């Protein structure tokens, strides 16, 4: 089990649910760098940078962000089955999507790092690919892109209930202000684990304060050539989504500052159109559903 005090301890929390289900925590894992990254790519020709609104447009993120610096963020979802868009538009027939929880890196986030973890679900031929991953963008512990958790160590399958948590713990030493330690958690709750608790800078506090946003996102990730074609994920529902400014109390999305919808809009088939968008927050303010929107040819 992770040490006590990691994240808010409510039963609905990432670590609380793991404890209730008596999951198996991995003591060692194999990881690989994939060349994929999950940083924000603002929509072409649109800044959405100077002012926070409740409706933002990007080239690759769809979901919600709030304008708060958090020490902890979490959520859960069911890994979607991805299929090929119809009509398709990828040059090689492959399509990509990722689901994650993160701290920092959003619109108006400032210069602090983005700390994130989640699942990926990619459509490819002949076999689609599902796995867990983590990433830090910026700062001294930048991972240089997505780090994939071996599917042998930690399988991910469509229909599995997944969860992720991102945690930044400030250095208690007053002589090291603005620096902290990162822990990233990913879990497959359906199979009773395994779960992975990844301490990035173990024994030290070398990660700067994250940027001042917190996010819950379904994404078209990016490769060396830019944003990748988005897989048809149908829909993803985020549950038990919350954030904490102090690693004690976990607040809902609705309790954050400026809860803002983010939609994906890109030029496909020569038309600038939406590819994914979230609905309104649920009645508890701690979840929502994000929907895939099939691009049209326009002819």
C-alpha positions as CSV (number, residue, x, y, z in Angstrom):
1,X,0.0,0.0,0.0
2,X,1.1,3.6,-0.5
3,X,2.2,5.4,2.6
4,X,-0.5,7.1,4.7
5,X,-1.3,10.7,3.7
6,X,-1.0,10.3,0.0
7,X,-4.0,12.2,-1.3
8,X,-7.3,12.8,0.4
9,X,-8.5,9.7,2.3
10,X,-12.3,9.8,1.5
11,X,-13.7,6.4,0.4
12,X,-14.4,7.8,-3.1
13,X,-10.8,8.9,-3.5
14,X,-8.3,7.2,-5.8
15,X,-6.4,5.7,-2.8
16,X,-9.5,5.2,-0.7
17,X,-11.1,3.1,-3.5
18,X,-7.9,1.2,-3.9
19,X,-7.8,0.4,-0.2
20,X,-11.5,-0.7,-0.2
21,X,-10.9,-3.1,-3.1
22,X,-7.7,-4.4,-1.6
23,X,-5.9,-3.9,-4.9
24,X,-2.4,-5.3,-5.6
25,X,0.2,-2.6,-5.8
26,X,3.1,-3.2,-8.1
27,X,6.5,-3.2,-6.5
28,X,8.3,-2.9,-9.8
29,X,7.3,-2.1,-13.4
30,X,8.7,-1.9,-16.8
31,X,8.2,1.4,-18.7
32,X,9.1,2.7,-22.1
33,X,9.1,6.1,-23.8
34,X,6.7,6.2,-26.8
35,X,7.5,9.5,-28.5
36,X,3.9,10.7,-27.7
37,X,3.2,13.8,-25.7
38,X,0.0,15.1,-24.0
39,X,0.7,18.9,-23.7
40,X,-1.9,21.4,-24.8
41,X,-2.0,22.5,-28.4
42,X,-4.2,25.7,-28.7
43,X,-6.5,25.8,-31.7
44,X,-4.9,27.3,-34.9
45,X,-5.7,31.0,-35.1
46,X,-7.3,31.1,-31.7
47,X,-5.4,32.1,-28.6
48,X,-7.9,31.6,-25.7
49,X,-4.9,32.7,-23.7
50,X,-5.6,36.3,-22.6
51,X,-8.9,35.6,-20.8
52,X,-10.4,32.6,-19.1
53,X,-13.9,31.9,-20.3
54,X,-16.3,29.0,-19.8
55,X,-15.8,27.7,-23.3
56,X,-12.3,27.1,-24.7
57,X,-11.1,25.6,-28.0
58,X,-7.9,23.5,-28.5
59,X,-6.5,21.2,-31.2
60,X,-6.2,18.2,-28.9
61,X,-7.9,18.5,-25.5
62,X,-11.6,18.0,-24.7
63,X,-12.9,18.1,-21.1
64,X,-12.7,20.6,-18.2
65,X,-10.1,22.7,-16.6
66,X,-10.2,25.0,-13.5
67,X,-7.9,27.9,-12.7
68,X,-6.4,26.5,-9.5
69,X,-3.0,25.4,-8.5
70,X,-3.5,21.9,-7.0
71,X,-1.4,19.6,-5.0
72,X,-3.7,16.6,-5.8
73,X,-6.1,15.7,-8.6
74,X,-8.0,12.5,-9.4
75,X,-10.8,10.9,-11.4
76,X,-12.1,7.6,-12.6
77,X,-13.5,6.4,-16.0
78,X,-14.3,3.3,-18.0
79,X,-11.8,2.7,-20.7
80,X,-13.7,3.1,-24.0
81,X,-13.6,0.8,-27.0
82,X,-12.2,2.7,-29.9
83,X,-13.1,2.2,-33.5
84,X,-12.0,3.7,-36.8
85,X,-13.8,7.0,-37.7
86,X,-16.2,6.6,-40.6
87,X,-15.4,8.3,-42.9
88,X,-11.7,8.0,-42.0
89,X,-9.1,10.6,-42.6
90,X,-5.8,9.2,-41.3
91,X,-3.0,8.7,-43.9
92,X,-1.9,5.4,-42.3
93,X,-5.3,4.1,-40.9
94,X,-4.2,4.6,-37.3
95,X,-6.1,6.8,-34.8
96,X,-5.3,7.8,-31.2
97,X,-7.0,8.9,-27.9
98,X,-6.0,9.3,-24.3
99,X,-7.9,9.9,-21.0
100,X,-6.2,11.5,-18.1
101,X,-6.2,13.6,-14.9
102,X,-3.6,16.4,-14.6
103,X,-2.2,19.4,-12.8
104,X,-0.9,22.5,-14.7
105,X,-0.4,23.0,-18.4
106,X,-3.8,24.3,-19.3
107,X,-5.0,27.6,-20.7
108,X,-3.4,30.5,-18.7
109,X,-1.5,28.0,-16.6
110,X,1.8,30.0,-16.4
111,X,5.2,28.5,-16.6
112,X,4.9,25.6,-14.1
113,X,5.0,22.0,-15.2
114,X,2.1,19.8,-16.3
115,X,1.8,16.6,-14.2
116,X,-0.5,13.9,-15.6
117,X,-1.4,10.2,-15.8
118,X,-4.0,8.1,-17.4
119,X,-4.9,5.5,-20.0
120,X,-4.5,5.5,-23.8
121,X,-6.7,3.7,-26.3
122,X,-5.5,3.7,-29.9
123,X,-7.1,2.2,-33.0
124,X,-4.6,0.5,-35.2
125,X,-4.6,-2.5,-37.6
126,X,-4.6,-5.3,-37.0
127,X,-4.8,-4.9,-33.2
128,X,-5.9,-1.8,-31.2
129,X,-3.7,-0.8,-28.3
130,X,-4.7,0.0,-24.7
131,X,-2.3,0.9,-21.9
132,X,-1.6,3.2,-18.9
133,X,1.0,6.0,-18.9
134,X,2.3,9.1,-17.1
135,X,4.1,12.2,-18.1
136,X,5.6,15.4,-16.7
137,X,6.0,18.4,-19.1
138,X,8.4,21.1,-18.0
139,X,10.7,21.5,-15.0
140,X,13.8,19.5,-14.0
141,X,11.8,16.2,-13.9
142,X,10.4,16.5,-17.4
143,X,10.0,13.0,-18.7
144,X,10.6,13.9,-22.3
145,X,7.2,12.7,-23.4
146,X,4.8,9.9,-22.4
147,X,6.1,7.0,-20.4
148,X,4.2,3.8,-21.0
149,X,3.6,1.3,-18.3
150,X,4.1,-2.2,-19.6
151,X,0.8,-4.0,-20.4
152,X,2.4,-7.1,-19.0
153,X,2.8,-5.5,-15.6
154,X,-0.5,-3.6,-15.7
155,X,-3.0,-4.6,-18.4
156,X,-5.6,-2.2,-19.8
157,X,-8.7,-3.4,-21.6
158,X,-11.8,-1.7,-23.0
159,X,-14.6,-1.8,-20.4
160,X,-12.1,-1.8,-17.4
161,X,-12.7,0.8,-14.7
162,X,-9.5,2.9,-14.5
163,X,-8.4,5.7,-12.2
164,X,-5.5,8.1,-12.0
165,X,-4.1,10.6,-9.5
166,X,-1.5,13.3,-9.8
167,X,0.2,14.5,-6.6
168,X,2.7,17.3,-5.9
169,X,4.0,17.5,-2.3
170,X,5.8,20.7,-1.4
171,X,9.2,20.4,0.2
172,X,8.8,20.9,4.0
173,X,12.2,22.5,4.1
174,X,11.7,26.3,4.0
175,X,15.1,26.7,2.3
176,X,13.7,25.1,-0.8
177,X,10.6,27.2,-1.6
178,X,8.5,26.4,-4.6
179,X,9.9,22.9,-5.1
180,X,8.2,19.6,-4.5
181,X,8.0,15.9,-5.1
182,X,5.7,14.2,-7.7
183,X,3.8,11.0,-7.2
184,X,1.6,9.6,-10.1
185,X,-0.9,6.8,-9.6
186,X,-2.7,4.7,-12.2
187,X,-5.0,1.8,-11.4
188,X,-7.1,-0.9,-13.1
189,X,-9.9,-1.3,-10.5
190,X,-11.8,-3.9,-12.6
191,X,-9.1,-6.6,-12.1
192,X,-8.5,-5.6,-8.5
193,X,-5.3,-3.9,-9.5
194,X,-2.6,-4.0,-10.3
195,X,-2.1,-0.4,-9.4
196,X,1.1,1.6,-9.8
197,X,2.3,4.4,-7.5
198,X,5.1,6.2,-9.2
199,X,7.3,8.5,-7.2
200,X,9.2,10.5,-9.8
201,X,11.8,12.3,-7.6
202,X,12.0,9.8,-4.7
203,X,14.0,11.1,-1.8
204,X,14.2,14.7,-3.1
205,X,12.1,17.7,-4.0
206,X,13.1,18.8,-7.4
207,X,9.8,19.5,-9.3
208,X,8.7,23.2,-9.4
209,X,5.2,24.2,-8.4
210,X,2.8,23.0,-11.2
211,X,1.0,25.5,-13.4
212,X,-2.1,27.1,-12.0
213,X,-4.7,24.9,-13.7
214,X,-6.2,21.4,-13.1
215,X,-7.6,19.2,-15.9
216,X,-9.8,16.2,-16.7
217,X,-9.3,15.4,-20.4
218,X,-9.9,13.2,-23.3
219,X,-7.3,13.9,-25.9
220,X,-5.9,13.4,-29.4
221,X,-2.2,13.1,-28.3
222,X,0.7,14.4,-30.3
223,X,3.6,12.7,-32.1
224,X,6.6,14.0,-33.9
225,X,4.5,15.4,-36.7
226,X,2.0,17.2,-34.5
227,X,-1.5,16.3,-33.2
228,X,-2.5,12.7,-34.2
229,X,-5.8,11.7,-35.7
230,X,-8.5,11.2,-33.0
231,X,-9.9,7.7,-32.6
232,X,-13.7,7.3,-32.3
233,X,-14.0,6.8,-28.5
234,X,-17.8,7.3,-28.6
235,X,-17.9,8.7,-25.0
236,X,-16.0,8.8,-21.7
237,X,-17.7,9.6,-18.4
238,X,-15.4,11.0,-15.7
239,X,-16.5,10.2,-12.1
240,X,-15.2,11.2,-8.6
241,X,-13.3,14.0,-10.2
242,X,-11.8,16.3,-7.6
243,X,-8.8,18.4,-6.7
244,X,-7.1,19.5,-3.5
245,X,-5.0,22.7,-2.9
246,X,-3.5,21.2,0.2
247,X,-3.6,17.4,-0.1
248,X,-6.3,17.3,2.6
249,X,-9.7,18.2,1.3
250,X,-10.7,17.2,-2.3
251,X,-13.1,19.7,-4.0
252,X,-15.3,19.0,-7.0
253,X,-14.7,20.5,-10.4
254,X,-17.7,22.9,-9.8
255,X,-16.0,24.2,-6.6
256,X,-12.9,25.3,-8.6
257,X,-12.3,28.7,-10.1
258,X,-13.7,29.3,-13.5
259,X,-14.7,25.7,-14.4
260,X,-14.3,25.8,-18.2
261,X,-15.3,23.4,-21.0
262,X,-12.6,22.6,-23.5
263,X,-13.5,21.3,-27.0
264,X,-11.4,19.9,-29.8
265,X,-11.7,21.8,-33.1
266,X,-9.5,21.1,-36.1
267,X,-9.5,21.2,-39.9
268,X,-10.6,17.8,-41.2
269,X,-11.7,17.2,-44.8
270,X,-10.9,20.8,-45.4
271,X,-13.4,22.0,-42.9
272,X,-12.7,23.6,-39.5
273,X,-15.0,21.5,-37.2
274,X,-15.5,20.0,-33.8
275,X,-14.1,16.5,-33.0
276,X,-14.9,16.2,-29.3
277,X,-16.7,18.1,-26.6
278,X,-18.0,17.7,-23.0
279,X,-21.5,18.1,-21.7
280,X,-22.4,20.0,-18.5
281,X,-21.1,18.9,-15.1
282,X,-23.3,16.4,-13.2
283,X,-25.5,17.4,-10.3
284,X,-22.7,16.8,-7.8
285,X,-20.2,18.8,-9.8
286,X,-17.7,16.0,-9.8
287,X,-18.1,14.5,-13.2
288,X,-19.2,14.8,-16.8
289,X,-19.3,12.9,-20.1
290,X,-17.0,13.8,-23.0
291,X,-18.3,12.9,-26.5
292,X,-16.6,12.0,-29.8
293,X,-18.0,14.1,-32.7
294,X,-17.5,12.5,-36.2
295,X,-16.1,14.9,-38.7
296,X,-18.1,15.4,-41.9
297,X,-16.9,15.6,-45.4
298,X,-19.1,18.6,-46.3
299,X,-19.8,17.4,-49.8
